[in-house]
Amino acid sequence: MQNYGIDLWSDNNYIIDKDTLRVNYASKPSLLEIVTEIRKDGKRGPLLLRFPHLIEKQIDALFHHFSRVFDELHYSGSFKAVFPLKVNQYPNFIKALLEKGEKYHYGLEAGSKAELLIAMTYINDNAPILVNGFKDKELIKMAFLSAKMQQDITITIEGINELKSIIAVAKEEGSPLPKIGLRVKLHSAGIGLWAKSGGINSKFGLTSTELIEAMTLMKEHGLLTQFTMIHFHIGSQMTNIAPLKKALKEAGNIYTDLINLGAHNLHTINLGGGLAIEYSQNIASPQIHYSLEEYANDVVFMLQTIAKAKGVTEPNITIESGRFVAAPHALLIAPVFELFSKEYSEKALKLKDNNPPLIDELNALYLDINKKNAREFLHDSFDHLNSLFTLFDLGYINLIDRSNAEILVHLIMKKSILLLKDQHLDELLKMQEHIQEKYLVNFSLFQSMSDFWGLKQHFPVMPLSKLDEKPTHTANLWDITCDSDGEIPFDEKDPLYLHSVDIEKEDYFLGFFLTGAYQEVLGMRHNLFTHPTEATIMIEDNGYKIENITESSSIIDILDDLDYDTSDIKKRLYMHIKESHFIKKDEKENILTILDILLRENGYLKTTN
Ligand SMILES: *Cc1c(COP(=O)(O)O)cnc(C)c1O
């Protein structure tokens, strides 16, 4: 049995119970049961499940830890959180987040006009809206409109010219004015794959000279009262705490100095995002080296120390955590629909009454292999295979013999891997790479896990069933795009073993976990596979409810999105059918109906599973 590192990455959100995987909350439903229920009426292809209770868990944890440290240290500032929309703008996620976050006045952060529009439409009462990223005058005017709608909005300035635009818009629009934040460019760089967000060469933020210039400009134009926040963001998936501490020291001192320079309404430090998620399935090598508890302790202690030393009031703290809040809530479930090394099974052997002697010997090796002789037999089988290839080239054996030889050697390799599993032989580990089973999975890696494609970000994966059986196949996962990059190869360091299944007789689903942050919107429509069918699962003390089922785009909608003229598509297809001599007159009507149904179905494969 294997637990797929669940103790490390699942944060107790899922548990293995005998053969099945359960959601570890309230009535603890099995995932397979939920999937079966959703697929009851014929929905096929990959499924994205959202669990609002996991959003609640993350935001509760944030608020719990900050309020705990505030109490312990008698900290006088307040704590606020906003969700950066770029991490996941899907309505069923945002709706659940705002509902679960209402009690905390959870806010939203927008980085574009479209995102700001979402924020202005759905923001909770008394919850902050922050606007980051590059801005034009129109975006700034939208922020002024938000202020007129009595919303608590702060524009964070990334460069001096944006401040000049705000000054210009303020002259046109008058009050109420939005609040102003300044993003500071820190000397201390971030870490990780996303390091470019922090550091002196970062795309964003003001240098110390620019900060002073901004202060002067705001003073001149009567905007200094609006300046309430400084902001930094050192990058995403921060795996160590050290860079944050360095950044806090720097930002803390900038904060106190700006106050001492006359920024009397400045009261908040916005820490940006960066809180990491544990994606590793390998207990021996976790990705994160700090806890949320430590993070909160360090932030509050450090800001308190600096405020004390410089004699200013302790700052309010705002956080823009995205990944930490969104990643756990979504789970992609995809059916396996073919195992590709099936050809190397015993069933595929076509042994003759009279085989070439080397084939008979290979067969004997396969039948007699045991723990003691496994290594020797394995080496012998390689020798035989080489000789057999030569015999084939010389025309002494035929294609059937050659196929038997390949199958037998594969079977011997598989058996010896199992027999010698405890010995951790290098030779065997290398061999596993060559004899993996290829699991063809009904999903698109480009659409649903684009960070694996782009950044080699690992997402925990495990089957939803058979968890009481030993998985024996070294697995290599293929998606259904026609792209050789649509593959999660077997990784010696993070080996994935899956079960032997007969897909024609039983379903076998894989869960890809922690896919709720970034993946959905980064998703690419490679081969025109679109966002999978999704459902929100509300787990209750007895049972669960399936809500907001949204089916993956229909083929005709996908084409419409690409700006094809869909009525033209239909017209032409109908014409091709009408004019075809191969289709009988009385069949035409029926074929048109079938075509209509096809166009309205989603584009994923529709096999028995
Ligand atoms: C992307 C981003 C975030 C979110 O970062 P996470 O690592 O997902 O928490 C927060 N703030 C800013 C400015 C960002 O660009």
The ligand as an SDF file (V2000), in Angstrom:
LIG
                    3D

 15 15  0  0  0  0  0  0  0  0999 V2000
    0.4850   37.7420   -7.5440 C   0  0  0  0  0  0  0  0  0  0  0  0
    0.4440   38.7190   -6.4700 C   0  0  0  0  0  0  0  0  0  0  0  0
   -0.0190   38.3530   -5.2010 C   0  0  0  0  0  0  0  0  0  0  0  0
   -0.4050   36.9440   -4.8390 C   0  0  0  0  0  0  0  0  0  0  0  0
    0.7280   36.1880   -4.5520 O   0  0  0  0  0  0  0  0  0  0  0  0
    0.5700   34.7180   -3.9220 P   0  0  0  0  0  0  0  0  0  0  0  0
    1.9490   34.1910   -3.9170 O   0  0  0  0  0  0  0  0  0  0  0  0
   -0.3450   33.9750   -4.7990 O   0  0  0  0  0  0  0  0  0  0  0  0
    0.0370   34.8730   -2.5490 O   0  0  0  0  0  0  0  0  0  0  0  0
   -0.1160   39.3330   -4.2400 C   0  0  0  0  0  0  0  0  0  0  0  0
    0.2430   40.6040   -4.5020 N   0  0  0  0  0  0  0  0  0  0  0  0
    0.7170   40.9810   -5.7110 C   0  0  0  0  0  0  0  0  0  0  0  0
    1.0950   42.3870   -5.9320 C   0  0  0  0  0  0  0  0  0  0  0  0
    0.8420   40.0550   -6.7160 C   0  0  0  0  0  0  0  0  0  0  0  0
    1.3350   40.4440   -7.8900 O   0  0  0  0  0  0  0  0  0  0  0  0
  1  2  1  0
  2  3  1  0
  2 14  2  0
  3  4  1  0
  3 10  2  0
  4  5  1  0
  5  6  1  0
  6  7  2  0
  6  8  1  0
  6  9  1  0
 10 11  1  0
 11 12  2  0
 12 13  1  0
 12 14  1  0
 14 15  1  0
M  END
$$$$
